[in-house]
Amino acid sequence: MSSPAIVLPPGVPVPNIDHMLGVILVCLIIAAYFFGMSSSQAYIYYDRFPKDPWTFKTLVAVTWALDTLHTALMSHTVYYYTVTHFGDYLALTTKPTWSFNLEILIVPIIALIVQWFFAYRAYSIDRNNWPLALTIATLAVIQLGFGIASSVFSFTQVKGFYDIRRFDWSSITWLATGATANILVCVSLVWTFYTSKTTFNEDDGWMTRILMYGVHTGAFTTLTTIIDVIFIASWKGTLVSTGLNYSASISIAIRSHYH
């Protein structure tokens, strides 16, 4: 018995499963790997720095909790479309599921916390860095604002995944601002530790490893975000950018466990 023909609403394109569900499934697998790294880094932090201030410990706990929630929301989205609505093209042409929309909101919140933390670190190490710290903090607030706007648009205005491109301007501004903040965070890491190196003579090797780890994770996050912006601008009607967000957001959370 042949399957009934799928009738889509007028003007709605036929979804490309590879460019939608295939992309977010692959990126969910990658994000799950990074979530394991994030959990491992959180454990190592609490084990090695038991005397750290409670504010730092709370920061790590909050970012890990948000990271966990973000991974759970991604998993629900993938399950919803690949299992609950298996083979249902119409599900991809209706309002995105709540977990997809909420996941968009979690990303800029994690970014705000981590970028504010590094702005504070840059300022606390060298008070002369206040212009750089203030710029990072300001960009972090701006990216949060546009991230919230993107989530609100997705909740209230988007009719289906094909319709997300109507609000590309919000997503591009959000991600571009976040990428700029991440670049400045990398600059602040290099500059503050370089200028303060004499303070850590006994731990130069350790400080170098910490510096390189922070720069590498920051570079990965920045590169992923820039690629994300390019895909949003040029590759319409796909979820490639959403998949990249999965990986970028967790790499941001990993950075909060480094200090």
C-alpha positions as CSV (number, residue, x, y, z in Angstrom):
1,M,0.0,0.0,0.0
2,S,1.5,3.3,-1.1
3,S,1.9,6.2,1.4
4,P,-0.6,9.1,1.0
5,A,0.7,12.1,-0.8
6,I,1.8,14.9,1.4
7,V,0.0,18.2,0.7
8,L,1.8,21.3,1.8
9,P,0.2,24.7,2.3
10,P,0.4,27.0,-0.7
11,G,3.7,28.8,-1.0
12,V,5.5,26.5,1.5
13,P,8.6,24.8,0.0
14,V,9.1,21.1,0.4
15,P,11.5,20.7,3.4
16,N,15.0,19.3,2.7
17,I,15.5,16.7,5.4
18,D,19.3,16.6,5.0
19,H,19.6,20.4,5.4
20,M,17.3,20.5,8.3
21,L,17.0,17.4,10.5
22,G,20.3,15.9,9.2
23,V,22.2,19.0,10.2
24,I,20.9,19.4,13.7
25,L,21.3,15.7,14.4
26,V,25.0,15.8,13.4
27,C,25.6,19.0,15.4
28,L,23.7,17.5,18.4
29,I,26.2,14.7,18.4
30,I,29.1,17.2,18.3
31,A,27.4,19.3,21.0
32,A,27.0,16.2,23.2
33,Y,30.8,15.6,23.0
34,F,31.4,19.2,24.1
35,F,28.9,18.8,26.9
36,G,31.0,15.9,28.2
37,M,34.0,18.2,28.1
38,S,32.1,20.9,29.9
39,S,31.0,18.5,32.7
40,S,34.6,17.2,33.0
41,Q,36.0,20.7,33.2
42,A,33.4,21.6,35.9
43,Y,34.4,18.6,38.0
44,I,38.1,19.4,37.6
45,Y,37.5,23.0,38.6
46,Y,35.7,22.0,41.9
47,D,38.3,19.4,42.6
48,R,41.4,21.6,42.1
49,F,40.1,25.0,43.3
50,P,38.1,24.2,46.5
51,K,39.2,27.5,48.1
52,D,37.9,29.7,45.3
53,P,35.4,32.4,46.1
54,W,31.8,31.3,46.2
55,T,31.0,33.7,43.4
56,F,33.3,31.8,41.0
57,K,31.9,28.4,42.1
58,T,28.3,29.7,41.6
59,L,29.3,31.0,38.1
60,V,30.5,27.5,37.1
61,A,27.4,25.9,38.6
62,V,25.1,28.2,36.8
63,T,26.8,27.9,33.4
64,W,26.9,24.1,33.7
65,A,23.2,24.0,34.6
66,L,22.3,26.2,31.6
67,D,24.6,24.1,29.5
68,T,22.7,21.0,30.7
69,L,19.3,22.6,30.0
70,H,20.5,23.7,26.6
71,T,21.6,20.1,25.7
72,A,18.2,18.7,27.0
73,L,16.3,21.2,24.8
74,M,18.4,20.3,21.7
75,S,17.7,16.6,22.4
76,H,14.0,17.2,22.7
77,T,13.9,19.2,19.5
78,V,15.7,16.4,17.6
79,Y,13.5,13.7,19.2
80,Y,10.3,15.7,18.4
81,Y,11.0,15.9,14.7
82,T,12.8,12.6,14.1
83,V,10.8,10.3,16.3
84,T,7.5,11.8,17.4
85,H,6.9,13.2,14.0
86,F,8.9,10.7,12.0
87,G,8.3,11.1,8.3
88,D,5.9,14.0,8.9
89,Y,6.8,16.8,6.5
90,L,4.0,19.0,7.8
91,A,5.6,19.2,11.2
92,L,8.5,21.1,9.6
93,T,6.2,23.6,8.1
94,T,4.3,24.6,11.2
95,K,5.4,26.7,14.2
96,P,8.7,25.3,15.6
97,T,8.4,23.3,18.8
98,W,8.8,25.1,22.1
99,S,12.1,23.5,22.9
100,F,13.6,24.9,19.7
101,N,12.4,28.4,20.5
102,L,13.6,28.3,24.1
103,E,17.0,26.9,23.1
104,I,17.6,30.1,21.1
105,L,17.2,32.1,24.3
106,I,19.6,30.0,26.4
107,V,22.6,30.7,24.1
108,P,22.8,34.5,24.6
109,I,22.3,34.1,28.3
110,I,25.3,31.8,28.6
111,A,27.3,34.1,26.4
112,L,26.4,37.1,28.6
113,I,27.5,35.4,31.8
114,V,30.8,34.2,30.3
115,Q,31.7,37.4,28.5
116,W,30.9,39.5,31.6
117,F,33.1,37.2,33.6
118,F,36.1,37.7,31.3
119,A,35.4,41.4,31.2
120,Y,35.6,41.4,35.0
121,R,38.8,39.3,34.9
122,A,40.5,41.7,32.5
123,Y,39.6,44.7,34.7
124,S,40.6,43.0,38.0
125,I,44.0,42.1,36.7
126,D,44.7,45.5,35.4
127,R,42.4,48.5,36.1
128,N,43.8,50.3,33.1
129,N,41.9,47.8,31.0
130,W,38.5,49.3,31.9
131,P,37.8,50.6,28.3
132,L,38.2,47.0,27.0
133,A,36.3,45.5,29.8
134,L,33.5,48.0,29.4
135,T,33.3,47.4,25.6
136,I,33.1,43.6,26.2
137,A,30.4,44.0,28.8
138,T,28.4,46.4,26.5
139,L,28.6,44.1,23.5
140,A,27.5,41.2,25.8
141,V,24.3,43.1,26.7
142,I,23.6,44.0,23.1
143,Q,24.0,40.4,21.9
144,L,21.7,39.3,24.7
145,G,19.1,41.8,23.6
146,F,19.1,40.6,20.0
147,G,19.2,37.0,21.2
148,I,16.1,37.5,23.2
149,A,14.5,39.2,20.2
150,S,15.3,36.2,18.0
151,S,13.7,33.9,20.5
152,V,10.6,36.1,20.9
153,F,10.2,36.3,17.1
154,S,10.5,32.5,16.8
155,F,7.9,32.0,19.5
156,T,5.4,34.5,18.2
157,Q,6.0,35.3,14.5
158,V,7.7,32.3,12.8
159,K,5.2,30.1,11.1
160,G,7.6,27.3,10.1
161,F,11.3,26.7,9.6
162,Y,11.0,28.1,6.1
163,D,9.8,31.4,7.7
164,I,12.8,31.9,10.0
165,R,14.7,33.8,7.3
166,R,12.3,36.8,7.8
167,F,14.2,37.6,11.0
168,D,17.7,37.0,9.7
169,W,18.6,40.6,10.6
170,S,18.0,39.9,14.3
171,S,20.1,36.7,14.3
172,I,22.9,38.2,12.2
173,T,23.2,41.2,14.6
174,W,23.1,39.0,17.6
175,L,25.8,36.6,16.4
176,A,28.0,39.3,14.9
177,T,27.9,41.3,18.2
178,G,28.7,38.1,20.1
179,A,31.6,37.3,17.8
180,T,33.0,40.8,18.3
181,A,32.8,40.3,22.0
182,N,34.6,36.9,21.8
183,I,37.4,38.4,19.7
184,L,37.9,41.1,22.4
185,V,37.9,38.5,25.1
186,C,40.7,36.7,23.3
187,V,42.5,40.0,23.0
188,S,42.0,40.7,26.7
189,L,43.3,37.3,27.7
190,V,46.5,37.7,25.7
191,W,47.1,41.3,26.8
192,T,46.4,41.0,30.5
193,F,48.4,37.8,31.0
194,Y,51.2,39.1,28.9
195,T,51.5,42.4,30.8
196,S,51.1,40.6,34.1
197,K,53.4,37.7,33.5
198,T,56.0,38.9,35.9
199,T,53.5,38.5,38.7
200,F,53.3,34.7,38.0
201,N,57.0,33.9,37.6
202,E,56.7,30.6,39.6
203,D,53.8,29.5,37.5
204,D,54.7,30.6,34.0
205,G,54.2,27.1,32.6
206,W,50.8,26.7,34.2
207,M,49.8,30.2,33.2
208,T,50.9,29.6,29.6
209,R,48.7,26.4,29.4
210,I,45.8,28.3,30.8
211,L,46.3,31.2,28.4
212,M,46.5,28.9,25.4
213,Y,43.4,26.9,26.5
214,G,41.4,30.1,26.8
215,V,42.5,31.5,23.5
216,H,41.9,28.2,21.7
217,T,38.3,27.8,23.0
218,G,37.7,31.5,22.3
219,A,39.0,31.1,18.7
220,F,36.8,28.1,18.1
221,T,33.7,29.9,19.4
222,T,34.5,33.0,17.3
223,L,35.1,31.0,14.2
224,T,31.9,29.0,14.6
225,T,29.9,32.1,15.2
226,I,31.4,33.8,12.1
227,I,30.6,30.8,10.0
228,D,27.1,30.8,11.5
229,V,26.5,34.4,10.3
230,I,27.7,33.5,6.8
231,F,25.4,30.6,6.6
232,I,22.4,32.6,7.8
233,A,23.1,35.3,5.2
234,S,23.7,32.9,2.3
235,W,22.1,29.6,2.9
236,K,18.4,30.2,3.2
237,G,15.8,27.7,4.3
238,T,18.1,25.4,6.2
239,L,18.9,24.7,9.9
240,V,22.7,24.8,9.4
241,S,23.0,27.9,11.5
242,T,20.9,26.4,14.3
243,G,23.2,23.3,14.3
244,L,26.3,25.5,14.6
245,N,24.7,27.4,17.5
246,Y,24.5,24.0,19.3
247,S,28.3,23.6,19.2
248,A,29.2,27.3,19.8
249,S,27.0,27.7,22.8
250,I,28.5,24.8,24.7
251,S,32.0,25.8,23.8
252,I,31.2,29.2,25.4
253,A,30.1,27.4,28.5
254,I,33.3,25.4,28.7
255,R,35.2,28.7,28.8
256,S,33.5,29.7,32.0
257,H,35.3,26.8,33.8
258,Y,38.6,28.3,32.9
259,H,39.9,31.1,35.1
